[in-house]
Amino acid sequence: MTHTVKKILIINGSLRGTTGNSGAVAKQAVQVLVNELQQETSLLTLTGPLPDIREVYDLLAGCDGFLVITGVYWNNWSSPLQQFIEVTTAFENTPAFFGKPVACAVTMDSVGGIEVAARLQAVFGGLGCWSPPCSVIVLSRTGQEAIAASAGQEDDPNEDVWRMSDLSVVLQNLVTAAGMPRHNWKAWPHSELTTPDGPWPGKGPLDMGSPKFLL
């Protein structure tokens, strides 16, 4: 693993902000990145007050990789994360995202997490990011209960169920990928949207100049 210090942005998309399962994952991620991997981190909690849109762009552009965290809500990611994706669509294939690695940590009750993680990786891939090997972890209530139920057994059948300690592997791979050069990637042609100025939109319509074809 490279020893070059990189800056990893943790994007907490939980509906409960810092108090829920995603908040616990974000807290653990900070500890791993800072204490184990000696990296620089920033934390963006999407339920909290967000900077102006241009400031968010600068935050993204100043980072070398992303860990995106969300719960599962009716087989989808959270509404704060959906809005973040919608607003930052204007940053597609710009220095905010282009050529940077992304990892995902998803929490769920029992189902839907791996599908949400796969779609998130596809979305961030479209924005210009890429996914390193073993860069997804899905933590479920049922999985944690299974781990606890079989703990200490010989030939533990739940030994390979994802658990919080597996986050270290995901983050080590993310940091390794963040140290790789970005100048060799090539972007496909795309229609640029207008990046709005001003405060982060908390409510109301959002028009970034996408084509109107139904009048």
N, C-alpha and C positions, 0 to 999 in steps of 0.2 A: 504494500500500500504506500502511496506517496505521502511524504511528510510535509509537503507544501500546505500551508494553512489556506483553506478555502472558506467561503461564506455560504452557509446553507440557510435558506429561508424555510421555516416551518409555517405552513398555512393551516390553521385550525379552523375547519369549516363546520364545527359542531353547532347544533341549535342551542346547546347549553353553554357554549363558550368554554370557559376555563373549568367549569364545575362538573362536566360529564365525563364519559369514557374517553372521548377524543382529547379532552383536556388532560387526562391522566397520561395518555400516550404522548402528547406534546411535551409534558413535563419530563417524562422519561427520555424522550428524544434529545432534549436540551442537555440532560445529564450525560448521556452517551456521547454526544457530539463534542461537548466541552471537556468532560473529565476523561473519557476513554480515548477519544480520537483527536483531542486537542485542536478542534476546529472552531471557527467563529460562527455564531448563529444569530438569527433574528427571528422573532415570532410575530406573526400576523394573525390575530384572532378576529374572525370576520363578523362576530356578533358585537364586537366592541366599536367604539368610535374610530372610524378609519380616516387616514389623511386625505387630502385632496387627491383627485385622480392623477395629476401629474406627479405628486409625491409617491403614490403607489407605483407608478411607472419607474421612477428613479430607484425605489426600493428593489423592485424586480430586476432592473438592469444592473444593479450593484451586487447581485448574488450570483453564485456559481452553480447552484443546484437547488432543487425544491423537494420538500417532503410535504405531501398533501394528505391531510387527515380529515375523515368525515365519518359520521354514523350512517346507518342505512335507514331510510325513511320510505316505506312503501316501494322497495326495490329501486331506490334512487338515492343520490347524495342529497345533502341538505339544501334548503332554499338560500341561505347565505352564500354557500359555495356556488350554487347555480348563478346567482347574481354576479358574483366575482368573475365567473367565466364569461358571462354576457358582457360585462363592462370591459374586461381585458381582452375581448375579442379584437378590439382596435389595436392591440399590441402584437397581433399575429406576425410571426417571423421577423420581429424587431429585436434589438438587443435585450429587450425584457425577457424573452424566452428562447430565442433561436440558438440551437446547438447545445442547450443546457439539459442535464439529466434530471429526471423526476422519479421519485419513489412515492408509493401510496401506502397508507395505513388505514384500514377500514375496521370499524367496530360494528357489531351487529348482535341481534338476539340469537337467531338460529339460522337464517337463510338470507341469500341475496348479496353477501359481501363480495365474493369473488367476481360476480358480474358487474357490480358497481366499480370495483377496482379496475377491471379490464376496460370498461367504458371511459373511466377517468384517464387511463393511460392513452387511449385513443384520442381523446379530446386534447390533452396536453401535447400529444404528438402532432396534432393538427396546428397547434399554436406555435410549434417549432421545437418542442422538447423531444427527448428520446429516453427510453427505459433501459437501464442496465440489467444484467442478469440478477435474479433473486431480489427484486426491488419492490415486492408486494408482500404485505402481511395482513391477514384478516383475523381479527380477534373476536370470538363470539362468547356469549354467556354460556351456551351449551358446551362449547369446547373447553372453557375454563372449569366447568363442573365435571366434565369427563376427566380432565387432568387431575383434579383433586381426588376424584373417586378411585383412581387407579395408582395414585402416588405410592411409591415404595414397592410395588409388585415386581416380581421377577418377570422379565420379558414384557414390560409395560406396553399394552396395546395402544396407548395414547401418547407414546413417547414422541411421535412425529406430529402431534397436533400443535398448531401455531400457539405460541405463548409470548408474553411480553419480552422475555430474554432474546427471542429471535429478532427483535427490532435492531439489535446490535449488528447482525449480519446485513440487514437491509441498509443500514446507515453506513457501514463500512464500504459496501459496494457503491453507494451513492457518492461518498467522498472520493473513492477511487475514480469513478466516472467524472466527477467534477474537476479532477486534475488533468483530464485529457484535452487536447487542443480542439477548438471549435471552428477554426477557419476553413476546414476542409468540407464542411457541409454546404449543400446547395439548396436554396429555397425554390419551391414551385411558384409560378405566377399566381397572384391573388389580387382581389380587389381590396384596396385599402379603405378602411373606415375612418371616420373623423373621430379623433380622440377628444372627447369633451373636456373643457376646462371646468374648474370650480370644485365644489365639495363632492365627496362620494355620494352618489344618488341613493338615498334611503327609501324613497318612494316616488311614485309618479312615473310618467312615460319616459322611455329612454330611446332617443333617436340618434344614431351615429352615422346616418347617411347610407344605410343599406338600400339596395334597389327596391323601388316600388313598382310592381308589375300588375297589380290588381287595383283599378281605379273606379 
